[in-house]
Amino acid sequence: MPRAMCLVLPVLLPAATPAGGTAAPTEDPAPIIAMIREAVRAEDTGDPDAGRFYAPVQSITDVVPPFHWHGPDARTRWMESVARDFEARDRRNGTILLADPVVARVAADRAYFVFPAAFSFEEKGLRYTREATIAVTAVRISGAWKIESWTWAGPD
């Protein structure tokens, strides 16, 4: 038995990837990062066409109930939930500022980013800022990058 394991192991080792890694990045992530920043600005300003930045099917996780949305209208349902939450808390003027990504990986037609973020808003007349992390995946569809998933990790 140990001998058979020795014969198989050398075959498996060349296929292994470095710890935490998959394929190396294949293209410059800057245009995708710019698209994500533009999408955030569109959401912050209430741009009625902000959905143009999203893939046909989206998956969104956020601190706002019901916490997860998935499907072709996930972004719309998420924004409706955020609006209800803002109204219930007497919040206004929410904006998200993305720092430079701490992870930026592009492999073929898929991309993954992790951004430190600052969410600023007014609540009952006072201004607050909450630090968080946002993970975003993007997919290239017909040559254009679109947000496929968005996950907020942090306080509300």
C-alpha positions as CSV (number, residue, x, y, z in Angstrom):
1,M,0.0,0.0,0.0
2,P,2.6,2.6,0.9
3,R,4.4,1.8,-2.4
4,A,1.3,2.5,-4.5
5,M,0.9,5.9,-2.7
6,C,4.5,6.7,-3.6
7,L,3.8,6.0,-7.3
8,V,0.7,8.2,-7.4
9,L,2.0,11.1,-5.4
10,P,4.6,12.2,-8.0
11,V,1.8,12.3,-10.6
12,L,-0.4,14.5,-8.4
13,L,2.3,17.0,-7.3
14,P,2.8,18.8,-10.6
15,A,-0.9,19.5,-10.8
16,A,-0.9,21.2,-7.4
17,T,-1.2,25.0,-7.2
18,P,0.5,27.2,-4.7
19,A,-1.1,27.7,-1.3
20,G,-4.2,29.9,-1.7
21,G,-3.7,30.2,-5.4
22,T,-5.3,29.3,-8.7
23,A,-4.3,30.4,-12.2
24,A,-2.1,33.5,-12.4
25,P,-3.9,36.8,-13.4
26,T,-4.2,37.1,-17.1
27,E,-5.0,40.8,-17.7
28,D,-4.8,44.2,-16.2
29,P,-7.5,44.5,-13.5
30,A,-7.6,48.4,-13.7
31,P,-10.5,48.7,-16.2
32,I,-12.6,46.2,-14.1
33,I,-11.8,48.2,-10.9
34,A,-12.8,51.4,-12.7
35,M,-16.2,49.8,-13.7
36,I,-16.8,48.7,-10.1
37,R,-16.1,52.2,-8.8
38,E,-18.4,53.6,-11.5
39,A,-21.1,51.2,-10.4
40,V,-20.7,52.3,-6.7
41,R,-21.0,55.9,-7.8
42,A,-24.2,55.1,-9.8
43,E,-25.8,53.4,-6.8
44,D,-24.8,56.2,-4.5
45,T,-26.3,58.8,-6.7
46,G,-29.5,56.9,-7.4
47,D,-28.7,56.5,-11.2
48,P,-31.8,54.8,-12.6
49,D,-29.6,53.0,-15.1
50,A,-27.2,51.6,-12.4
51,G,-28.3,48.1,-13.3
52,R,-26.2,48.3,-16.5
53,F,-23.1,47.4,-14.4
54,Y,-24.5,44.0,-13.4
55,A,-24.6,40.6,-14.9
56,P,-28.0,39.2,-16.0
57,V,-28.0,37.1,-12.8
58,Q,-26.6,38.6,-9.6
59,S,-25.9,37.4,-6.1
60,I,-25.7,40.0,-3.3
61,T,-25.1,39.6,0.4
62,D,-25.4,42.6,2.7
63,V,-26.1,43.5,6.4
64,V,-29.6,44.6,5.5
65,P,-32.5,42.1,5.9
66,P,-33.2,39.6,4.3
67,F,-29.3,39.6,3.9
68,H,-29.1,37.7,0.6
69,W,-30.6,38.2,-2.9
70,H,-30.0,36.0,-5.9
71,G,-31.4,36.0,-9.4
72,P,-32.0,38.2,-12.4
73,D,-33.6,40.9,-10.2
74,A,-31.3,40.6,-7.2
75,R,-29.8,44.1,-7.5
76,T,-33.3,45.7,-7.7
77,R,-34.6,43.8,-4.7
78,W,-31.4,44.6,-2.7
79,M,-31.7,48.3,-3.5
80,E,-35.4,48.2,-2.4
81,S,-34.4,46.6,0.9
82,V,-31.6,49.1,1.4
83,A,-34.2,52.0,0.8
84,R,-36.6,50.5,3.3
85,D,-33.8,50.1,5.9
86,F,-32.7,53.7,5.4
87,E,-36.2,54.9,5.8
88,A,-36.7,52.8,9.0
89,R,-33.5,54.2,10.5
90,D,-34.0,57.8,9.3
91,R,-30.8,57.5,7.2
92,R,-29.9,59.7,4.3
93,N,-27.0,60.5,1.9
94,G,-25.3,57.1,2.0
95,T,-22.0,56.9,0.1
96,I,-19.4,54.1,-0.3
97,L,-15.8,54.9,-0.8
98,L,-13.7,52.1,-2.1
99,A,-10.0,52.0,-1.2
100,D,-7.6,50.3,-3.6
101,P,-8.3,46.5,-3.7
102,V,-6.2,44.3,-1.4
103,V,-7.0,41.4,-3.7
104,A,-7.3,41.7,-7.5
105,R,-7.4,38.5,-9.6
106,V,-8.4,38.1,-13.2
107,A,-8.4,34.7,-14.8
108,A,-9.9,34.5,-18.3
109,D,-13.5,35.9,-18.2
110,R,-13.8,36.0,-14.4
111,A,-12.4,38.4,-11.8
112,Y,-12.4,38.6,-8.0
113,F,-11.7,41.7,-5.9
114,V,-11.6,42.5,-2.2
115,F,-11.9,46.2,-1.3
116,P,-11.6,48.0,2.0
117,A,-14.5,50.3,2.1
118,A,-15.9,53.2,4.1
119,F,-19.7,53.7,4.2
120,S,-20.7,57.2,5.2
121,F,-24.3,58.3,5.9
122,E,-26.4,60.7,8.0
123,E,-28.7,59.2,10.6
124,K,-31.1,61.3,12.6
125,G,-29.0,64.4,11.7
126,L,-25.6,63.0,12.6
127,R,-22.9,61.9,10.1
128,Y,-21.4,58.4,10.6
129,T,-18.8,56.3,8.8
130,R,-18.5,52.6,9.0
131,E,-15.5,50.6,7.7
132,A,-16.1,47.3,6.0
133,T,-14.8,45.0,3.3
134,I,-16.5,44.4,0.0
135,A,-15.8,41.3,-2.1
136,V,-16.9,41.6,-5.8
137,T,-16.8,39.1,-8.5
138,A,-17.1,40.1,-12.2
139,V,-17.7,38.2,-15.4
140,R,-17.0,39.3,-18.9
141,I,-20.1,39.0,-21.1
142,S,-19.9,39.9,-24.8
143,G,-16.6,41.7,-24.1
144,A,-17.9,43.9,-21.2
145,W,-17.2,43.3,-17.6
146,K,-20.2,43.0,-15.3
147,I,-20.7,42.6,-11.6
148,E,-21.9,39.1,-10.8
149,S,-21.7,39.2,-7.0
150,W,-21.3,41.7,-4.2
151,T,-20.7,40.8,-0.6
152,W,-20.6,43.4,2.2
153,A,-18.7,42.3,5.3
154,G,-18.9,44.8,8.2
155,P,-21.2,46.8,10.3
156,D,-24.2,48.5,9.1
